[in-house]
Amino acid sequence: MNVVDIGYSCYVSTDKIVAVTSPDTSPIKRIIQEARDRGSLIDCTFGKKNKSVIITVSDHVILSSRTAEYILGAEKGERND
């Protein structure tokens, strides 16, 4: 099982990720609100600004303070800390 670091010692299995996107568009904001309403929102920002949204196969929505480029680079092993 491969995992990707989404910041602050939080990890997500790469097998479970459907999409990694920016939180700035209206449809994504709607998805975040719907997930919050049904209780399937996971906030991993630790009070920082939300920079990416991860949607999983189980319809959970995960908020991260790392950018999508950072997360995707971490998934491919191209990130330099």
C-alpha positions in Angstrom: 0.0 0.0 0.0 1.4 3.4 -1.0 0.6 6.5 0.9 1.0 10.2 0.1 1.9 12.8 2.7 -0.7 15.6 2.6 1.0 17.6 5.4 1.3 17.7 9.2 1.9 13.9 9.4 -1.4 13.1 7.7 -1.3 10.4 5.0 -3.8 9.1 2.4 -3.6 5.8 0.6 -2.9 6.4 -3.1 -5.3 3.6 -4.0 -8.2 5.5 -2.4 -7.6 8.9 -4.2 -10.0 9.7 -7.0 -9.1 13.4 -7.5 -6.8 16.1 -6.1 -8.0 19.6 -7.0 -8.0 23.3 -6.1 -10.7 24.5 -3.7 -11.4 27.7 -5.6 -14.2 26.7 -8.0 -17.9 26.8 -7.2 -18.5 23.1 -7.8 -15.7 22.1 -5.4 -17.0 24.5 -2.8 -20.4 22.8 -3.2 -18.8 19.3 -2.8 -17.0 20.5 0.4 -20.3 21.9 1.9 -22.2 18.7 1.0 -19.4 16.6 2.6 -19.5 18.8 5.7 -23.3 18.4 5.9 -23.2 14.6 5.6 -20.3 14.2 8.0 -17.7 12.9 5.5 -15.4 15.9 5.5 -11.9 15.4 6.9 -10.0 18.7 7.6 -6.3 18.2 7.7 -5.4 21.8 7.4 -4.7 22.3 11.1 -6.1 25.9 10.9 -4.0 26.9 7.8 -5.5 28.0 4.5 -7.1 25.2 2.5 -5.0 24.8 -0.7 -6.2 21.4 -2.1 -9.2 19.1 -1.9 -8.8 15.3 -2.1 -11.8 13.2 -3.1 -11.7 9.5 -2.2 -13.4 6.4 -3.5 -15.5 6.3 -0.3 -16.9 9.8 -1.0 -14.9 11.3 1.8 -13.5 14.8 1.1 -10.2 15.7 2.6 -8.9 19.3 2.9 -5.2 19.9 2.9 -3.0 23.0 3.4 -0.6 21.6 0.8 -1.0 22.4 -2.9 -2.2 19.8 -5.4 1.2 20.1 -7.1 2.9 19.3 -3.8 0.7 16.3 -3.2 1.0 14.9 -6.7 4.8 15.5 -6.6 4.9 13.6 -3.3 2.9 10.8 -4.9 5.4 10.4 -7.8 8.4 10.7 -5.4 9.5 14.0 -7.0 9.2 16.2 -4.0 12.3 17.8 -2.5 11.8 18.8 1.1 
